[in-house]
Structure formats: structure tokens, C-alpha cells
Amino acid sequence: MAAAGVMAGAFGAHGLRRRPGITAENIHAWETAAHYSIFNGLALLLVSLHPRFSTHKFAGPAIAVGSLVFSGSIVTLVLNRDRFRWLGPVTPMGGALMIAGYAALAF
């Protein structure tokens, strides 16, 4: 996941800007998706290495799926907003799932 975020960040910095119709808002959204993928990938690595959290049945999957839904929907909307407009309301669901995963680590 972190590697995918790095690749997305590189594409956003170099290739995405050349696409027709890409706005500054699109670039910002893309960077947000890339950053969340990187940070959540690193968090998942730390969770998997920690003895207490590595056996947690909800936190890791919730963070992983939430990050995929959140970042994936943003990337899809940036690349093809008209066709996938219905994904707009899905993005916050991914965010809520990530929050739930991190909150679960407290218990």
C-alpha cells in the first residue's frame, strides 16, 4: 500500500499534470490520496509488527480496506469524474472505516 502511494505520488507529480482537464484541485486531491496510502501502509506495517496489535482482528483490515476505498475513490474520481460521479459519497465511508480501525487499536 505504501509503495502504491509512492507510485501514485510520482505519477501525480509528473504524469497527471500533463493530462487535459486536470485542475489544481485534482492535483491536491490526488496528493491527498497518495499521502493517505503511504501513511496507512506504514501504519499497517507497524500494526503487524506490534505483538498486541498484530492479532487484532478488526483494526488492520479496517485500515486497509478504508484506505483502499478512500484513496481509490479519489484517484478514480480525478481520472474520470463524469463516469464515476457516484463514487463521491463513497470516499467518506473509506475515511470512516480508517477512523474505526485506528480507534479499535485503543481497545
C-alpha positions, 0 to 999 in steps of 0.5 A: 500500500505504501509503495502504491502511494509512492507510485501514485505520488510520482505519477501525480507529480509528473504524469497527471499534470500533463493530462487535459482537464486536470485542475489544481484541485485534482492535483491536491486531491490526488496528493491527498490520496497518495499521502493517505496510502503511504501513511496507512501502509506504514501504519499497517506495517507497524500494526503487524509488527506490534505483538498486541496489535498484530492479532487484532482482528478488526483494526488492520483490515479496517485500515486497509480496506478504508484506505483502499476505498478512500484513496481509490475513490479519489484517484478514480474520481480525478481520472474520470469524474463524469463516469464515476460521479457516484463514487463521491459519497463513497470516499467518506465511508473509506475515511470512516472505516480508517477512523474505526480501525485506528480507534479499535487499536485503543481497545 
